[in-house]
């Protein structure tokens, strides 16, 4: 078994956390509400954001637009209190179950997924 095969096997079947960051040093993160399961947002973490999140219990991300570490709610106060982190099978994506302190979306919506696609139109609410 090659070294790459051993690392892959360890990631997929082992118990050690071996996050697999992409070529930009990022992991995709889906944030859900720990109570309702509703998807709140999708973001990215680099190693620093992952470390800060685990250290503080508050969700930190890598802001691609700002090019830096960003704590969710650092200006609005709408932090995400992490309850649990789930790791996918090959450790390149995470699901964070969190309790939001206010709206999760920068638009003021409870979730970033407040619209649905109906034909070629975006519809807000139950429509």
N, C-alpha and C positions, 0 to 999 in steps of 0.2 A: 504494500500500500504506500503510495507516494505521500509526501508531506502535505500537499494540498488536499488529498483525500482524507488524511487524518484530521486536518483542521476542519474540513467540511463535516466529517462524521461527528467531531466534538461539538460543533455548532448545532447540528441538527438533532443529535441524540444525547448529548452530554448535559451536565448540570452547571457548567461554568458559563458565566455571562461573557460572551466574546462578540460584542457588537461589530457588525460589518458595515462600515461607513462606505458610501459611494465614492466615486472619483473626486467629488467636491468636498468630501469629508462630512457628509450629511446622512442622517437617517430620516425617513418619513415617519411622522407621528400623527396618529388620529386621536383626537381627544373626545371622549364621550362623558356624558353626565353620569356620575357614579350611582345616582339614584334611579334615573329613568332610562338610562342607556342611550339617550338621544345623542347623535353626533353633533358636537359643538363646533369643532374646527379641525383643520389639517394644517400642520406646520412642519418645520424641519429642526432637527437638533444636530449640533456638532458635539464633539467630545466635551467641550467646556459646558455647553448647555445641559448635557446629560448629567455631568458631575454636579452642577449647581442645583439641578432639579432633585437629584437624589440626596444631596446635602441639606437642602432647605425645606423640601416638601412642597415647594411652590414651583409651578411650571415655568421653565426657562426655555427659550428657543434661540436658534440662529436666525436673525432677520436677514434675509437675502437682500431686501431693499436698502436696509441700513448698513449692511455689511458688518454686523457686530452682534454680540450677545444681547438678548432682550428678554426681560422677565415680563410675562403676560401681566398686565395691570400696573406696570411701573409708573405710568402717568395717570391712568384712569382709576386705579384702585381696584379694578375688576380682576383680581388675581384668580388663579386656578389652584385649589388645594388638592394635591395629588393624593389619591387614596390607594391606587394600585397601578402597577406598570405591567402590561402583558407584552411578551416578546414573541414575534412570529418565528416560524420554524427555522429559517436560515439567518435570523437575527439581524435583518436589515430594515425592519420596520417595527414600530411600537404602537400599542394602544395604551393611552393614559386614561384611566378612570379618575375623574376629578369632580370636586364640588366647586362650582363657580361662585364668586362673590360679585354678582351682577352679570350683565350681558357678556357673552363670549365674543361677539362680533364688534369690530370697530365702528360699524354703522349704528350700533345701539340695539341690534336684534339679539335675542337670546342665544341664537346659534348663527353661524355663518351660512348655514344651509336653510335659509328662510324662503327660498324660491324653488319652484319646480318647473321643469320644462314641459310645456304643453304645445305640441307641434313645434313651431319656431318661436314661440313666445314664452317669456318667463312670467310665471304667475305667482303672486304672493298669497300666502294663506291657503285655505281649503280648496280654492278654485281649480 
